[in-house]
Amino acid sequence: MGFSESFAVLCVTVATLGITSSIVALVVLFIQKWKLEKKLAAFPTAPDKHWLLGNLHKVTFDEKEVEWGRKVVEKCITASVVWAGPFLPIVILHHPDTVKAVLSTGEPKAENLYSYIRPWIGDGLLLSAGKKWARNRRLLTPGFHFDILKPYLDIFQQSGNILVEKWKVACGGKKTSMEMFSNMSLLTLDSLLRCIFSVETNCQTVENHPYIKGIYDVSTLAVERFRFLPYHIDTIYQWSPSGRRFRHACDTVHNYARDIIKKRKGALKEEAVNGQTRQRKYIDFLDILLCAKDSDGQGLTDQEIYDEVDTFMFEGHDTTASGLSWFLYDMARLPEFQQKCQEEIDDLLAGREDDRLEWDDLNNMPYLTKCLKESLRVHSPVPNVIRTLTRPVTFPDGRKLPKGTFVCVTIGGLHNNPHVWDDPETFDPERFSPERAKNIPPFAYVPFSAGPRNCIGQHFAMNEMKIISAMILRNFHLSVDESVPVLRINALVLRSENGIHLHITPRQF
């Protein structure tokens, strides 16, 4: 047999082996799928399942997806199964009975699904698991004690004052249309940079801030990757234009934070050498990270500090901006509630030489607080939380989920489930009055998640939202700009496809 014949035989053999191995791999996948379908047979499958895409074609990144999700909740009541492609089922939970069984445990986030944002936020509290998560949670919890949070009130108001003055100049005393999400993103970034790093920036007044663009790019690209099945394969995504954009955006947000951290560490070393101590008006989050020590005297590594900073910048920036934006939208579309909040704020500040809010005022705005809570229900800033079961789970009705199942707590679906909430699409802040709130089932309202892995910064976020919303309603009247429709997007946080455009008019006193 000559060389050419031998080579031809080799090629045929390799091709045959390749085809055979591919067939075997497909057979294995279909067998695994069949077994999963049997194990999940007690749970209804979400409608409109495609033979190849599963339900991915319903993840349309627009208002249609939100409406489809509502229909799934109405039909399936407590839980449903959606398919991310032909082989990956995700059990969706949208009722307190099923949600409680997962959130009351310390089950970790679903690595396969959150892996799309891991290059961005690393292995911080959001994504870490096991002993590392438990240790770091203990180390960071003191950083959110009210003694630490109290001085941040001044920071929130400093950032709020910049926004108020910027809007007054833009208005010139007249009604003006403003987009809320971009403004709230800049504001929460400004306050976070002050609270985390003690860094004052002009990010609220400088257009196209690179960090804001980087944060928006990484969150948008991560969701788009999930929607496009071929991008689930790392090799394909890494070489794609979207993959290159994602890496560039990650580099932007990482470099920004790491530069600040390195400067602080250098300053601390210089202080130690010179025997000096930096004069602090307050303890910032970076102080907590750099000084935290466990029972063995071990602190956080440089990488752990980077990851926790990136995580908190994500969780404390975009999510709070979403909550504030949707609250202002709710107030604009519901003037009767807006007026009651303004009256409460006006009464609270009556007789004061300036409009400065104090720490005790946080508990003296009950009506505004009820409206904030209701807005977080109607427009949940974090639409979904996804976990991987490390052990089997049994629900109160006897149905079981096996170990290894991906489960998604759809917070937006839970908060608007008509089998849980009366008339859920109606904005009713009295749901959270003392008399009615006690009747809300446990785990029916979880805007900051719940259980051991709840949001460590929820009091920080609520305090900021109270202060900023009070400052805006004190200074401006809001109404909806009907020329730009509000179209919801279930991204990593709840957004609007066209932004949230409101007319703002300076109030006259």
C-alpha positions as CSV (number, residue, x, y, z in Angstrom):
1,M,0.0,0.0,0.0
2,G,1.4,3.4,-1.1
3,F,1.7,6.5,1.0
4,S,-1.4,8.1,-0.6
5,E,-3.5,5.1,0.1
6,S,-2.3,4.8,3.7
7,F,-3.0,8.5,4.3
8,A,-6.5,8.1,2.8
9,V,-7.2,5.1,5.1
10,L,-5.9,7.1,8.1
11,C,-8.2,10.0,7.2
12,V,-11.2,7.7,6.8
13,T,-10.4,6.0,10.1
14,V,-10.1,9.4,12.0
15,A,-13.3,10.6,10.5
16,T,-15.1,7.4,11.4
17,L,-13.8,7.6,15.0
18,G,-14.8,11.3,15.2
19,I,-18.3,10.5,13.9
20,T,-18.6,7.5,16.2
21,S,-17.5,9.5,19.3
22,S,-19.9,12.3,18.4
23,I,-22.8,9.8,18.1
24,V,-21.8,8.2,21.4
25,A,-21.7,11.6,23.1
26,L,-25.1,12.5,21.7
27,V,-26.5,9.2,22.9
28,V,-25.2,9.8,26.4
29,L,-26.7,13.3,26.4
30,F,-30.1,12.0,25.3
31,I,-30.0,9.3,28.0
32,Q,-29.1,11.9,30.6
33,K,-32.0,14.1,29.3
34,W,-34.4,11.2,29.5
35,K,-33.4,10.5,33.1
36,L,-33.8,14.1,34.1
37,E,-37.2,14.3,32.5
38,K,-38.3,11.3,34.6
39,K,-36.9,12.9,37.8
40,L,-38.7,16.2,37.0
41,A,-41.9,14.7,35.7
42,A,-43.9,16.0,38.7
43,F,-43.1,19.6,37.7
44,P,-45.0,21.2,34.7
45,T,-42.8,22.2,31.7
46,A,-43.1,25.9,30.7
47,P,-45.0,26.3,27.5
48,D,-43.5,27.0,24.1
49,K,-40.6,24.6,24.4
50,H,-38.6,24.3,21.2
51,W,-37.0,20.9,20.2
52,L,-33.5,22.4,20.0
53,L,-33.5,25.7,21.9
54,G,-35.8,24.6,24.7
55,N,-37.2,27.8,26.1
56,L,-34.2,30.0,25.2
57,H,-36.1,31.5,22.3
58,K,-38.5,33.1,24.9
59,V,-35.5,34.9,26.5
60,T,-36.0,37.8,24.1
61,F,-34.5,40.5,26.3
62,D,-37.7,42.6,26.0
63,E,-41.2,43.2,27.4
64,K,-42.4,40.0,25.7
65,E,-40.1,37.9,27.9
66,V,-41.5,39.5,31.0
67,E,-45.1,38.9,29.9
68,W,-44.3,35.3,29.0
69,G,-42.8,34.8,32.5
70,R,-46.1,36.1,34.0
71,K,-48.1,33.6,32.0
72,V,-45.8,30.7,33.2
73,V,-46.3,31.8,36.8
74,E,-50.1,32.0,36.4
75,K,-50.3,28.6,34.8
76,C,-47.8,26.6,36.9
77,I,-48.5,28.2,40.3
78,T,-45.6,27.0,42.4
79,A,-42.8,25.8,40.1
80,S,-42.1,25.0,36.4
81,V,-39.3,23.5,34.3
82,V,-37.6,25.6,31.5
83,W,-35.0,24.2,29.2
84,A,-31.8,26.2,28.3
85,G,-31.2,24.4,25.1
86,P,-32.0,20.7,24.5
87,F,-30.2,19.2,27.5
88,L,-30.2,21.7,30.4
89,P,-33.4,21.9,32.6
90,I,-33.8,24.6,35.2
91,V,-36.5,24.4,37.8
92,I,-38.2,27.8,38.2
93,L,-39.6,28.5,41.7
94,H,-42.2,31.2,42.1
95,H,-44.2,30.4,45.2
96,P,-43.3,30.8,48.9
97,D,-43.6,27.0,49.5
98,T,-41.0,26.1,46.9
99,V,-38.9,29.2,47.4
100,K,-38.5,28.7,51.1
101,A,-37.1,25.1,50.6
102,V,-34.1,26.6,48.7
103,L,-33.5,30.0,50.1
104,S,-33.6,28.8,53.7
105,T,-30.5,26.8,52.9
106,G,-27.0,27.9,52.1
107,E,-27.0,26.3,48.6
108,P,-24.4,27.9,46.3
109,K,-25.1,29.8,43.1
110,A,-25.3,27.7,39.9
111,E,-21.7,27.7,38.7
112,N,-22.5,26.8,35.1
113,L,-24.9,29.8,34.7
114,Y,-23.1,32.3,36.9
115,S,-19.8,31.4,35.2
116,Y,-20.7,34.1,32.6
117,I,-20.1,36.8,35.2
118,R,-17.3,35.2,37.2
119,P,-14.6,36.8,35.1
120,W,-16.1,40.1,36.2
121,I,-16.8,39.7,39.9
122,G,-14.6,36.7,40.7
123,D,-15.1,34.5,43.8
124,G,-16.7,37.1,46.2
125,L,-19.7,36.5,48.5
126,L,-22.1,36.3,45.6
127,L,-20.4,33.3,43.9
128,S,-18.2,31.7,46.5
129,A,-19.4,28.6,48.4
130,G,-18.7,26.3,51.4
131,K,-16.1,27.2,54.0
132,K,-14.7,30.2,52.0
133,W,-18.1,31.8,51.7
134,A,-18.9,31.2,55.4
135,R,-15.5,32.6,56.5
136,N,-15.7,35.7,54.4
137,R,-19.3,36.3,55.2
138,R,-18.4,36.4,58.9
139,L,-15.4,38.7,58.2
140,L,-17.5,41.2,56.3
141,T,-20.7,41.2,58.3
142,P,-19.3,43.8,60.9
143,G,-18.9,46.2,58.0
144,F,-22.6,46.5,57.7
145,H,-23.4,47.2,61.4
146,F,-25.4,50.4,61.8
147,D,-22.4,52.1,63.5
148,I,-20.6,51.8,60.2
149,L,-23.6,52.6,58.1
150,K,-24.6,55.7,60.1
151,P,-21.9,58.1,58.6
152,Y,-22.8,57.0,55.1
153,L,-25.9,59.1,55.5
154,D,-23.9,62.2,54.9
155,I,-22.3,60.6,51.8
156,F,-25.7,59.7,50.3
157,Q,-26.8,63.3,50.8
158,Q,-23.6,64.7,49.2
159,S,-24.2,62.6,46.1
160,G,-27.9,63.5,46.2
161,N,-27.1,67.2,46.4
162,I,-25.0,66.9,43.2
163,L,-27.9,65.3,41.4
164,V,-30.4,67.8,42.7
165,E,-28.3,70.8,41.6
166,K,-27.6,69.2,38.2
167,W,-31.3,68.7,37.6
168,K,-32.2,72.2,38.7
169,V,-29.7,73.6,36.2
170,A,-31.0,71.3,33.5
171,C,-34.6,72.4,34.2
172,G,-34.0,76.1,34.4
173,G,-37.3,76.3,36.4
174,K,-39.3,74.5,33.7
175,K,-40.5,70.9,33.2
176,T,-37.8,68.8,31.6
177,S,-37.5,65.2,30.5
178,M,-34.7,63.2,32.2
179,E,-33.7,59.5,31.9
180,M,-33.7,58.0,35.3
181,F,-31.5,54.9,35.0
182,S,-28.4,56.6,33.7
183,N,-28.8,59.3,36.4
184,M,-29.3,56.8,39.2
185,S,-26.4,54.7,38.0
186,L,-24.1,57.7,38.2
187,L,-25.4,58.7,41.6
188,T,-25.0,55.2,43.1
189,L,-21.6,54.9,41.6
190,D,-20.6,58.2,43.1
191,S,-21.8,57.2,46.6
192,L,-20.3,53.7,46.4
193,L,-16.9,55.1,45.4
194,R,-17.1,57.3,48.5
195,C,-18.3,54.5,50.8
196,I,-16.0,51.8,49.5
197,F,-12.8,53.8,48.7
198,S,-13.3,57.3,50.2
199,V,-12.8,58.5,46.7
200,E,-14.6,61.6,45.5
201,T,-15.2,61.8,41.7
202,N,-17.0,63.9,39.2
203,C,-18.7,60.9,37.7
204,Q,-22.2,62.5,38.0
205,T,-21.2,65.5,35.9
206,V,-18.8,63.9,33.3
207,E,-20.5,62.2,30.4
208,N,-19.5,58.6,29.3
209,H,-17.7,57.6,32.4
210,P,-15.6,54.6,31.5
211,Y,-16.5,52.6,34.6
212,I,-20.3,53.1,34.0
213,K,-19.9,51.9,30.4
214,G,-17.8,49.0,31.5
215,I,-20.4,47.9,34.1
216,Y,-23.2,48.2,31.5
217,D,-21.2,46.3,28.9
218,V,-20.3,43.3,31.1
219,S,-23.9,42.9,32.4
220,T,-25.5,43.2,29.0
221,L,-23.0,40.9,27.3
222,A,-23.3,38.2,30.0
223,V,-27.1,38.1,29.5
224,E,-26.7,38.0,25.7
225,R,-24.3,35.1,26.0
226,F,-26.9,33.1,28.0
227,R,-29.4,33.7,25.3
228,F,-27.2,32.6,22.3
229,L,-26.7,28.8,22.6
230,P,-23.3,28.6,20.7
231,Y,-21.8,31.1,23.1
232,H,-22.3,28.6,25.9
233,I,-19.2,26.9,24.5
234,D,-16.2,28.8,26.0
235,T,-13.9,28.4,23.0
236,I,-16.5,29.9,20.6
237,Y,-17.3,32.8,23.0
238,Q,-13.6,33.6,23.6
239,W,-13.0,34.1,19.9
240,S,-16.2,36.0,19.2
241,P,-16.6,39.8,18.9
242,S,-18.8,39.7,22.0
243,G,-16.2,37.7,23.9
244,R,-13.5,40.3,23.1
245,R,-15.8,43.1,24.1
246,F,-16.6,41.3,27.4
247,R,-12.9,40.9,28.2
248,H,-12.2,44.5,27.4
249,A,-15.1,45.6,29.7
250,C,-13.8,43.4,32.5
251,D,-10.4,44.9,32.2
252,T,-11.8,48.4,32.4
253,V,-13.8,47.7,35.6
254,H,-11.0,45.7,37.2
255,N,-8.2,48.2,36.5
256,Y,-10.3,51.1,37.9
257,A,-10.8,49.3,41.2
258,R,-7.4,47.8,41.5
259,D,-5.6,51.1,41.0
260,I,-7.5,52.6,43.9
261,I,-6.8,49.5,46.1
262,K,-3.1,49.6,45.3
263,K,-2.9,53.3,46.2
264,R,-4.7,52.7,49.5
265,K,-2.3,49.8,50.4
266,G,0.6,52.0,49.6
267,A,-0.7,54.8,51.8
268,L,-1.2,52.3,54.7
269,K,2.3,51.0,54.4
270,E,3.7,54.6,54.4
271,E,1.6,55.4,57.5
272,A,3.0,52.3,59.2
273,V,6.6,53.3,58.4
274,N,6.1,56.9,59.6
275,G,4.1,55.9,62.6
276,Q,1.1,57.9,61.4
277,T,-2.6,57.2,61.2
278,R,-4.8,58.6,58.5
279,Q,-7.5,60.8,59.8
280,R,-10.8,59.2,58.9
281,K,-14.3,60.8,58.9
282,Y,-15.7,57.3,58.6
283,I,-14.6,53.7,58.1
284,D,-15.0,52.8,54.4
285,F,-15.5,49.3,53.0
286,L,-11.9,49.0,51.9
287,D,-10.8,49.7,55.5
288,I,-13.0,46.7,56.6
289,L,-11.5,44.5,53.9
290,L,-7.9,45.4,54.6
291,C,-8.3,45.0,58.4
292,A,-10.5,41.9,58.6
293,K,-8.9,39.0,60.4
294,D,-10.3,35.6,61.2
295,S,-9.8,33.6,64.5
296,D,-6.4,32.5,63.3
297,G,-5.3,36.0,62.6
298,Q,-5.5,35.5,58.8
299,G,-6.8,38.3,56.7
300,L,-8.1,38.4,53.1
301,T,-5.7,37.8,50.2
302,D,-5.2,40.5,47.6
303,Q,-7.4,38.5,45.2
304,E,-10.1,38.1,47.8
305,I,-10.1,41.8,48.3
306,Y,-10.4,42.5,44.6
307,D,-13.2,40.0,44.3
308,E,-15.2,41.4,47.2
309,V,-14.8,45.0,45.9
310,D,-16.0,43.9,42.4
311,T,-18.9,42.0,43.9
312,F,-20.0,44.9,46.1
313,M,-19.6,47.4,43.2
314,F,-21.9,45.1,41.2
315,E,-24.5,44.4,43.9
316,G,-24.5,47.8,45.4
317,H,-24.4,49.9,42.3
318,D,-26.6,48.5,39.5
319,T,-29.2,46.9,41.7
320,T,-29.8,50.1,43.8
321,A,-29.9,52.2,40.6
322,S,-32.6,49.9,39.3
323,G,-34.6,50.1,42.6
324,L,-34.4,53.9,42.6
325,S,-35.3,54.2,39.0
326,W,-38.4,52.0,39.2
327,F,-39.5,53.7,42.4
328,L,-39.4,57.1,40.8
329,Y,-41.3,55.7,37.8
330,D,-44.0,54.4,40.1
331,M,-44.3,57.7,41.8
332,A,-44.5,59.5,38.5
333,R,-47.2,57.3,37.1
334,L,-49.2,57.4,40.4
335,P,-49.4,61.0,41.4
336,E,-51.6,60.4,44.5
337,F,-48.9,58.3,46.1
338,Q,-46.2,60.8,45.1
339,Q,-48.2,63.6,46.7
340,K,-48.5,61.7,50.0
341,C,-44.8,60.9,50.1
342,Q,-44.0,64.6,49.4
343,E,-46.3,65.7,52.2
344,E,-44.7,63.3,54.6
345,I,-41.2,64.6,53.7
346,D,-42.3,68.2,53.9
347,D,-43.7,67.7,57.4
348,L,-40.5,65.9,58.5
349,L,-38.3,68.8,57.3
350,A,-40.6,71.6,58.4
351,G,-38.8,74.2,60.5
352,R,-35.3,73.1,59.6
353,E,-32.9,75.7,58.2
354,D,-31.7,73.3,55.6
355,D,-33.2,70.1,54.1
356,R,-30.7,67.9,55.8
357,L,-31.9,64.5,56.8
358,E,-30.7,62.8,60.1
359,W,-30.2,59.2,61.0
360,D,-33.4,59.0,63.0
361,D,-35.4,60.3,60.0
362,L,-35.0,56.9,58.3
363,N,-37.6,55.5,60.7
364,N,-39.8,58.6,60.4
365,M,-40.9,58.2,56.8
366,P,-43.3,55.3,57.1
367,Y,-45.4,56.1,54.0
368,L,-42.4,56.6,51.8
369,T,-41.0,53.3,53.2
370,K,-44.2,51.4,52.3
371,C,-44.1,52.8,48.8
372,L,-40.5,51.8,48.4
373,K,-41.3,48.3,49.5
374,E,-44.2,48.0,47.2
375,S,-42.1,49.3,44.3
376,L,-39.5,46.6,45.0
377,R,-42.3,44.1,44.8
378,V,-43.9,45.4,41.6
379,H,-40.5,46.0,39.9
380,S,-38.0,43.6,41.6
381,P,-34.5,45.0,40.8
382,V,-33.0,41.5,40.8
383,P,-35.3,39.3,38.7
384,N,-33.7,35.9,39.4
385,V,-31.5,34.0,41.8
386,I,-30.1,30.7,40.5
387,R,-28.7,28.0,42.8
388,T,-27.3,24.4,42.4
389,L,-28.7,21.8,44.8
390,T,-25.9,20.0,46.7
391,R,-28.5,17.7,48.3
392,P,-32.0,16.6,47.4
393,V,-34.9,18.9,48.3
394,T,-38.4,17.9,49.3
395,F,-41.2,20.4,49.0
396,P,-44.2,20.6,51.4
397,D,-46.5,18.9,48.7
398,G,-44.1,15.9,48.6
399,R,-42.5,16.6,45.3
400,K,-38.7,16.2,45.2
401,L,-35.8,17.6,43.3
402,P,-32.6,15.6,43.0
403,K,-29.1,16.7,44.0
404,G,-27.4,18.6,41.2
405,T,-30.6,20.3,40.0
406,F,-30.3,23.9,38.8
407,V,-33.1,25.9,40.5
408,C,-34.0,29.5,39.7
409,V,-35.9,31.6,42.3
410,T,-37.7,34.1,40.0
411,I,-38.2,37.0,42.4
412,G,-40.2,39.0,39.9
413,G,-42.5,36.0,39.3
414,L,-42.8,35.4,43.1
415,H,-43.7,39.0,43.8
416,N,-46.3,39.1,41.1
417,N,-47.8,35.6,41.6
418,P,-51.6,35.9,41.6
419,H,-51.7,32.7,43.7
420,V,-49.8,34.5,46.4
421,W,-50.7,38.2,46.1
422,D,-54.2,39.7,45.7
423,D,-54.4,41.8,42.5
424,P,-50.6,41.7,42.2
425,E,-50.3,44.2,39.4
426,T,-52.0,46.9,41.4
427,F,-49.6,49.3,43.3
428,D,-50.8,49.2,46.9
429,P,-48.3,50.4,49.6
430,E,-50.8,49.4,52.3
431,R,-49.8,45.8,51.8
432,F,-46.8,46.8,54.0
433,S,-48.8,48.5,56.7
434,P,-48.2,46.9,60.1
435,E,-51.7,45.3,60.1
436,R,-51.4,43.7,56.7
437,A,-47.7,43.0,56.5
438,K,-47.9,40.4,59.3
439,N,-50.1,38.3,57.0
440,I,-47.5,38.1,54.2
441,P,-46.3,34.5,54.1
442,P,-42.6,34.0,54.9
443,F,-40.5,34.0,51.7
444,A,-43.3,35.6,49.7
445,Y,-41.4,38.9,49.7
446,V,-37.6,38.6,49.1
447,P,-36.3,41.7,47.2
448,F,-32.9,41.1,48.8
449,S,-33.1,37.3,48.7
450,A,-33.5,35.6,52.1
451,G,-32.0,33.0,54.3
452,P,-28.2,32.5,55.0
453,R,-27.2,33.9,51.6
454,N,-29.4,37.0,51.7
455,C,-27.9,40.3,50.5
456,I,-25.4,41.4,53.1
457,G,-25.8,45.1,52.0
458,Q,-29.6,45.3,52.2
459,H,-29.7,47.9,54.9
460,F,-27.1,49.9,53.1
461,A,-29.3,49.8,50.0
462,M,-32.5,50.6,51.7
463,N,-31.0,53.6,53.6
464,E,-29.6,55.0,50.3
465,M,-32.9,54.5,48.5
466,K,-34.8,56.3,51.3
467,I,-32.5,59.2,51.4
468,I,-32.2,59.8,47.7
469,S,-35.9,59.3,46.9
470,A,-36.8,61.7,49.7
471,M,-34.3,64.3,48.4
472,I,-35.7,64.0,44.8
473,L,-39.4,64.1,45.9
474,R,-38.6,67.1,48.2
475,N,-37.2,69.1,45.2
476,F,-39.1,67.9,42.2
477,H,-42.5,66.9,40.9
478,L,-42.4,63.8,38.7
479,S,-44.6,62.8,35.7
480,V,-44.2,60.1,33.0
481,D,-42.8,61.2,29.6
482,E,-45.3,59.4,27.5
483,S,-43.3,60.0,24.3
484,V,-40.8,57.3,25.4
485,P,-42.5,54.0,26.3
486,V,-41.1,52.0,29.3
487,L,-40.3,48.5,28.1
488,R,-39.0,46.1,30.8
489,I,-35.9,44.0,30.3
490,N,-35.0,41.1,32.6
491,A,-31.2,41.5,32.5
492,L,-29.0,40.9,35.5
493,V,-31.1,43.7,37.0
494,L,-34.5,44.9,35.8
495,R,-34.0,47.7,33.2
496,S,-36.1,49.4,30.5
497,E,-35.2,48.9,26.9
498,N,-35.7,52.6,26.1
499,G,-34.7,53.9,29.5
500,I,-37.1,55.4,32.1
501,H,-37.8,58.9,30.9
502,L,-39.7,61.2,33.4
503,H,-40.7,64.8,33.3
504,I,-39.2,66.6,36.3
505,T,-40.4,70.0,37.5
506,P,-38.8,72.0,40.3
507,R,-41.1,72.3,43.3
508,Q,-41.9,75.9,44.6
509,F,-42.0,76.5,48.3
